[in-house]
Each structure stands twice: as C-alpha cells, then as structure tokens.
Amino acid sequence: MTRATYDAPAPDEAEDLIRSLFGLGEVGYVALDWHGQTVMRLADGIETDTTTQTNFFEEYLLNPSLIFMAQRRGNLDCGGLRYVAVGYGDFTMLLMPIAQGNVSIGVARKRDVSELARAAEQLLVSRPVVQ
C-alpha cells in the first residue's frame, strides 16, 4: 500500500488544480483522489496535530466513502451531489466529487464553507480537466 506524504509527486494537472484551490484563500489543506492516487498538500506555514498517516486513511477510505454514499442518495431524487462538509472540532473539510475522483479542502472553522463551496464549484466547472 502507498504511504502518503505531503510532497509525493503528482501529475501536472493535479498540481495545477491544487495550486488553484489554495488560491481560493484561507485554505490550509488540499487533497485529491486523482485516478486512484492520493495526493495531499499542506499550505506553507500550516502546522497540524493530524498525522500524514491519519490524513492518508481519511483520504483513501473515509472521504471517498462519504462522497459515494451522499452521491447515491443525491442521485435518487435530489439532483445529484455538489459537496459534503464535515465540521471537525478545529477545522472543516469540504469534499467534492470530480471526474477523476474527489477533492478535499481543509479550512479553519471561521471560514464560510458555503462561500468556499461556491468558489470551488466555479473553479472546478471552469476546468475541462475535472469535468
């Protein structure tokens, strides 16, 4: 099994998307499930009490499962799934499906997640690589 680090190499398209997501402002963490490859990045200067291993398993197991279950429900009669927000004690994770897998965006609790979701949706829709 792959052991994750915050600097594991990723395809250029994935790195470009990660940079763009950090550009949304006040984003401390971005991860992608990119065609089955888990890619995780911390913003410069961010310190965290979570470990790379717990973050890896969150990205590898938990987040794809949450998205899958919410998508199944959303596709029944709700018009699909736009995003899932998970409010942890210290931060919020915004999870969004993309064609290649999914995106996870970690922000401080004070960040308006609805506004972030709108901005991230606009960014993702504008990128043909993630449609």
C-alpha positions in Angstrom: 0.0 0.0 0.0 1.2 3.5 -0.8 2.4 5.5 2.1 1.5 9.2 1.7 3.5 12.3 2.3 2.6 15.9 1.7 5.1 16.1 -1.1 4.6 12.9 -3.1 4.8 13.5 -6.8 1.6 14.1 -8.7 0.6 14.7 -12.3 1.0 18.3 -13.5 -2.8 18.7 -13.9 -3.3 17.6 -10.3 -0.7 20.0 -9.1 -2.2 22.9 -11.1 -5.6 22.1 -9.6 -4.2 22.0 -6.1 -2.5 25.4 -6.6 -5.7 26.9 -7.8 -7.7 25.5 -4.8 -5.1 27.1 -2.4 -5.7 30.3 -4.3 -9.3 30.4 -3.1 -7.9 31.9 0.1 -7.6 30.7 3.7 -7.2 27.1 2.6 -4.8 25.1 4.8 -5.0 21.7 3.2 -5.9 20.2 -0.2 -6.1 16.6 -1.2 -7.2 14.8 -4.3 -8.2 11.3 -5.2 -6.7 11.5 -8.7 -7.5 8.4 -10.7 -6.9 6.3 -7.5 -3.8 8.2 -6.4 -4.0 10.0 -3.1 -2.3 13.4 -3.3 -2.2 15.6 -0.2 -0.7 19.1 0.3 -0.5 21.4 3.3 -0.3 25.2 2.8 3.0 26.8 3.6 3.3 27.7 7.3 0.4 25.4 8.4 1.1 23.2 11.4 -1.3 20.4 12.2 -1.8 17.9 15.0 -3.0 15.3 12.5 -0.5 12.9 11.0 0.2 12.1 7.4 -1.0 8.6 8.0 -4.4 9.5 9.5 -4.8 12.1 6.7 -3.9 9.4 4.2 -6.5 7.0 5.5 -9.1 9.8 5.7 -8.5 10.5 2.0 -8.1 6.8 1.0 -11.1 5.4 2.9 -13.4 7.8 4.6 -13.8 10.7 2.2 -14.5 8.6 -0.9 -17.0 6.6 1.1 -18.8 9.7 2.3 -19.0 11.1 -1.2 -20.1 7.7 -2.6 -23.0 7.4 -0.1 -24.1 11.0 -0.5 -23.9 10.7 -4.3 -26.1 7.6 -4.2 -28.7 9.5 -2.1 -28.4 12.6 -4.2 -28.9 10.8 -7.5 -32.1 9.2 -6.3 -34.2 12.3 -6.4 -32.2 15.3 -5.2 -30.4 16.4 -8.4 -27.1 14.9 -7.6 -24.4 15.9 -5.1 -22.5 19.2 -5.1 -20.5 18.8 -1.9 -20.3 17.4 1.6 -19.0 19.5 4.6 -17.5 17.8 7.6 -17.1 20.0 10.7 -14.4 18.7 12.9 -13.5 20.4 16.2 -10.6 22.5 14.8 -11.4 22.8 11.1 -13.9 22.0 8.3 -13.4 19.7 5.4 -15.2 20.4 2.1 -15.5 17.3 0.0 -16.4 17.5 -3.7 -16.7 14.8 -6.4 -14.8 15.3 -9.7 -14.5 13.1 -12.7 -11.0 11.9 -11.6 -12.2 11.0 -8.0 -12.7 13.7 -5.4 -11.3 16.9 -3.9 -10.9 17.6 -0.2 -10.4 21.2 1.0 -9.5 21.9 4.6 -10.2 25.3 6.1 -10.3 26.9 9.5 -13.7 26.8 11.3 -14.1 30.6 10.8 -14.2 30.2 7.0 -17.6 30.4 5.4 -17.9 27.0 3.9 -20.9 27.9 1.7 -18.9 30.7 0.1 -15.9 28.4 -0.3 -18.1 25.7 -1.9 -19.5 28.2 -4.4 -16.0 29.4 -5.3 -14.6 25.9 -5.6 -17.6 24.8 -7.8 -16.9 27.8 -10.1 -13.2 26.9 -10.3 -13.9 23.2 -11.0 -16.5 23.9 -13.6 -14.1 26.2 -15.4 -11.5 23.5 -15.7 -12.2 21.0 -18.5 -9.7 18.5 -16.9 -12.1 18.0 -13.9 -15.4 17.8 -15.7 
